[in-house]
Amino acid sequence: MLECTAKECSVEGITLKQIAGKKGQESDGVEVCQGGSCSMRLVSMSSETGSGLCVSGGSCKLDSCRIHSCAKHGLVVKEGGSATAKETAVSGNGAAGVVSRGKGSKVGGNRP
């Protein structure tokens, strides 16, 4: 649905809902790819067939976001990617809320 390969991409105040496509086809709601960096604020993400947000080698900062109602995981960080979440809710997903896979992958967060 949304793929970020650019540096310093910014997304704010939007709802992103990946809906089911062809039978058997899996798709994540948002993907931040190798070399991409994305800041999201006040964004709601969901996916009927995959994970809500996949950070694969890139980086993503989340502020006051919601990742919910995903068929698979809420947030996946892999292949050396990194994600930082502030006041972000990850809930109601079909599998784990947050997954970190692979060498160098990092997930962090803070609460006021």
C-alpha positions as CSV (number, residue, x, y, z in Angstrom):
1,M,0.0,0.0,0.0
2,L,2.7,2.5,1.0
3,E,6.4,1.8,0.2
4,C,9.1,4.2,1.4
5,T,12.5,4.0,-0.3
6,A,13.3,7.7,0.0
7,K,15.3,9.4,2.8
8,E,13.4,11.7,5.1
9,C,9.9,10.7,4.0
10,S,7.1,12.1,6.3
11,V,3.6,10.9,6.7
12,E,1.1,12.6,9.0
13,G,-2.6,12.5,10.0
14,I,-3.8,9.6,7.7
15,T,-5.4,6.2,7.9
16,L,-3.8,3.5,5.9
17,K,-5.7,0.3,5.5
18,Q,-4.4,-2.5,3.2
19,I,-7.4,-4.5,2.0
20,A,-7.3,-8.1,0.7
21,G,-6.4,-8.4,-2.9
22,K,-6.0,-11.6,-4.9
23,K,-6.6,-14.8,-2.9
24,G,-3.4,-16.0,-1.3
25,Q,-1.5,-12.8,-1.9
26,E,0.0,-11.3,1.2
27,S,0.9,-7.6,1.6
28,D,2.0,-5.4,4.4
29,G,0.3,-2.1,5.0
30,V,3.5,0.0,5.0
31,E,7.0,-1.0,4.1
32,V,10.2,1.0,4.7
33,C,12.9,-0.5,2.6
34,Q,16.7,-0.6,2.6
35,G,18.0,3.0,2.7
36,G,14.6,4.5,3.3
37,S,13.8,6.6,6.4
38,C,10.3,7.6,7.4
39,S,8.7,9.7,10.2
40,M,5.0,9.0,10.9
41,R,2.8,11.0,13.2
42,L,-0.9,10.4,13.9
43,V,-1.0,7.6,11.4
44,S,-3.4,4.5,11.8
45,M,-2.2,1.4,10.0
46,S,-3.8,-2.0,9.4
47,S,-3.6,-4.9,6.9
48,E,-6.1,-7.6,6.1
49,T,-3.4,-10.0,4.8
50,G,0.0,-9.1,6.2
51,S,1.7,-7.0,8.9
52,G,0.9,-3.4,9.5
53,L,4.4,-1.9,9.2
54,C,7.6,-3.7,8.0
55,V,10.9,-1.9,8.3
56,S,13.4,-3.9,6.2
57,G,16.9,-2.3,6.4
58,G,15.5,1.2,6.7
59,S,14.5,3.3,9.7
60,C,11.1,4.6,10.9
61,K,10.1,6.9,13.7
62,L,6.5,6.6,15.0
63,D,4.8,9.3,17.1
64,S,1.2,8.9,18.3
65,C,0.4,6.2,15.8
66,R,-1.8,3.1,15.9
67,I,-1.0,-0.3,14.3
68,H,-4.0,-2.5,14.7
69,S,-6.2,-5.2,13.2
70,C,-3.5,-6.8,11.1
71,A,-3.7,-10.4,9.8
72,K,-0.1,-11.0,10.9
73,H,2.2,-8.9,13.1
74,G,1.7,-5.3,14.0
75,L,5.3,-4.1,13.5
76,V,8.2,-6.1,12.0
77,V,11.8,-4.9,12.0
78,K,14.3,-7.0,10.0
79,E,17.5,-7.0,8.0
80,G,19.2,-4.4,10.2
81,G,16.3,-2.0,10.2
82,S,15.3,0.2,13.1
83,A,12.1,1.6,14.5
84,T,11.4,4.0,17.4
85,A,7.9,4.5,18.8
86,K,6.6,7.2,21.0
87,E,3.1,7.0,22.4
88,T,2.2,4.4,19.8
89,A,-0.3,1.6,20.3
90,V,0.2,-1.8,18.7
91,S,-2.8,-4.1,19.4
92,G,-5.4,-6.5,18.1
93,N,-3.1,-8.2,15.5
94,G,-3.3,-11.8,14.4
95,A,0.3,-12.7,15.6
96,A,2.9,-10.9,17.7
97,G,2.5,-7.2,18.2
98,V,6.2,-6.4,17.6
99,V,8.9,-8.6,16.0
100,S,12.6,-8.0,15.5
101,R,14.5,-10.3,13.3
102,G,18.1,-10.5,12.0
103,K,21.5,-9.0,13.1
104,G,21.4,-5.3,13.8
105,S,17.7,-4.9,13.9
106,K,16.5,-2.5,16.6
107,V,13.2,-1.6,18.2
108,G,13.0,1.2,20.8
109,G,10.4,3.4,22.4
110,N,9.6,5.8,25.2
111,R,6.6,7.0,27.1
112,P,6.4,10.5,28.7
